[in-house]
Amino acid sequence: MPRPHAITSLEALEGLYGKVNLNSLAKETSALTPEYRRWIEAAPFFAVASGGPVGLDCSPRGDARGELFRILDDRILAFPDRRGNNRIDTLRNLLTDPRVALLFLIPGINETLRINGRATITTDPELIESFAVGDKRPVTVVVVEIDAVYFQCARALARARLWDPEARIDRAAVPTAGQMTRGALPEFDAEGYDAALPARQKATLY
C-alpha cells in the first residue's frame, strides 16, 4: 500500500521540479576528458555501487594516490579488489549484472566525480602484478568500461561540511566496530575485538 503523498509516476515527479539545468547534461561525456582524468588521478577514495539477485551493494575503496586504480585508456580503468572480509558482495553482483557506478572523492574538495560503466572481474597476471604492494597482491582486479563520466556539484558536501574540522565529532560519540557487531551478536566480545583491531588492520591492510 503506497504511503500517503507518495510519488508513483514520472509525470508527477517531473511536475515537482523545474527544468533540468542544461549544463548538468552537457558535462556528461562517454570517456575521460583530460580534465576528468586529472581530477580522478588526484582521488584516493571512491565508492562503487552494484546490484545483483541478492540485493544492492555500495562498497568503499581507498588507497594511496596512484595505487587506487589504473587508467588503461580514456574508456577503461581498472581497480584492485584489496584484502577485506571475503564477503565479496560487489564481485558476486558483477557476475550477474556488470553495471557499476563509481563516486570519487578528494579530501578538501567539495565537487565529486561519477563514472557509470560495465565491469569485468579478471585475474590477468600483469594487472594483478601492477597493483602489488610489497609482496602482497590482490586476488582479482575489476576492469570497468566507461559509459558515462560527469562531475557532481559541491552542494551535498558543502551542506554536510564534510571536510570542515569544526564539523567533526568525537569518536567516542558513536559505537565502535565491536559494539556494532555486538548489536547483532549479543555474545560477541566487543571489547576484545576493538582492542585487537588497530594491530590487525595494520597487519592485513593489503
Backbone hydrogen bonds, N-H to C=O, Kabsch-Sander energy under -0.5 kcal/mol:
donor,donor_aa,acceptor,acceptor_aa,energy
6,A,3,R,-2.0
8,T,6,A,-0.6
13,L,9,S,-2.1
14,E,10,L,-3.0
15,G,11,E,-1.7
16,L,12,A,-0.6
16,L,13,L,-1.4
17,Y,13,L,-0.5
17,Y,14,E,-0.9
22,L,20,V,-0.5
24,S,21,N,-1.2
25,L,21,N,-0.6
25,L,22,L,-0.9
26,A,22,L,-2.4
27,K,23,N,-1.9
28,E,25,L,-1.3
29,T,149,V,-2.6
32,L,74,D,-2.9
37,R,33,T,-2.7
38,R,34,P,-2.2
39,W,35,E,-1.9
40,I,36,Y,-2.4
41,E,37,R,-1.9
42,A,38,R,-0.6
42,A,39,W,-1.3
43,A,40,I,-1.6
45,F,105,L,-0.9
46,F,61,R,-2.7
47,A,103,L,-1.9
48,V,59,S,-2.7
49,A,101,A,-3.0
50,S,57,D,-2.6
52,G,55,G,-2.1
55,G,52,G,-1.6
57,D,50,S,-2.4
59,S,48,V,-2.7
61,R,46,F,-2.9
63,D,44,P,-2.2
67,E,64,A,-2.6
68,L,64,A,-1.0
70,R,78,A,-2.8
72,L,70,R,-0.8
72,L,76,I,-1.6
73,D,76,I,-1.9
76,I,73,D,-1.1
77,L,144,V,-2.0
78,A,70,R,-2.7
79,F,142,V,-2.5
81,D,140,T,-2.4
82,R,80,P,-1.2
92,R,88,I,-2.6
93,N,89,D,-2.1
94,L,90,T,-2.1
95,L,91,L,-1.1
95,L,92,R,-0.5
96,T,92,R,-0.5
96,T,93,N,-1.5
97,D,93,N,-2.6
100,V,117,G,-2.5
101,A,49,A,-1.7
102,L,115,I,-3.4
103,L,47,A,-2.3
104,F,113,L,-3.1
105,L,45,F,-2.3
109,I,106,I,-2.4
112,T,152,Q,-1.6
113,L,104,F,-1.5
114,R,150,Y,-3.4
115,I,102,L,-2.3
116,N,148,A,-2.5
117,G,100,V,-2.3
118,R,145,E,-2.1
119,A,98,P,-3.0
120,T,143,V,-2.2
122,T,141,V,-2.9
128,I,124,D,-2.8
129,E,125,P,-2.6
130,S,126,E,-1.9
131,F,127,L,-0.9
131,F,128,I,-1.0
132,A,129,E,-1.7
133,V,136,K,-3.0
134,G,132,A,-0.5
136,K,133,V,-2.0
139,V,81,D,-0.8
141,V,122,T,-2.5
142,V,79,F,-3.2
143,V,120,T,-3.1
143,V,141,V,-0.5
144,V,77,L,-3.6
144,V,142,V,-0.5
145,E,118,R,-3.1
145,E,143,V,-0.5
146,I,75,R,-3.3
146,I,144,V,-0.6
147,D,116,N,-3.1
148,A,116,N,-2.1
149,V,29,T,-2.5
150,Y,114,R,-2.1
152,Q,112,T,-3.1
158,A,154,A,-2.4
159,R,155,R,-2.9
160,A,156,A,-1.9
161,R,157,L,-1.0
162,L,157,L,-1.7
164,D,161,R,-1.3
167,A,164,D,-2.1
168,R,165,P,-1.2
173,A,170,D,-2.3
174,V,171,R,-1.4
180,M,176,T,-2.3
181,T,177,A,-2.0
182,R,178,G,-2.4
183,G,179,Q,-1.4
184,A,180,M,-0.7
184,A,181,T,-1.1
185,L,181,T,-2.2
188,F,185,L,-2.6
190,A,188,F,-1.6
193,Y,189,D,-2.2
194,D,190,A,-2.7
195,A,191,E,-2.2
196,A,192,G,-1.8
197,L,193,Y,-1.3
200,R,196,A,-2.1
201,Q,197,L,-3.0
202,K,198,P,-2.1
203,A,199,A,-2.2
204,T,200,R,-1.5
205,L,202,K,-0.8
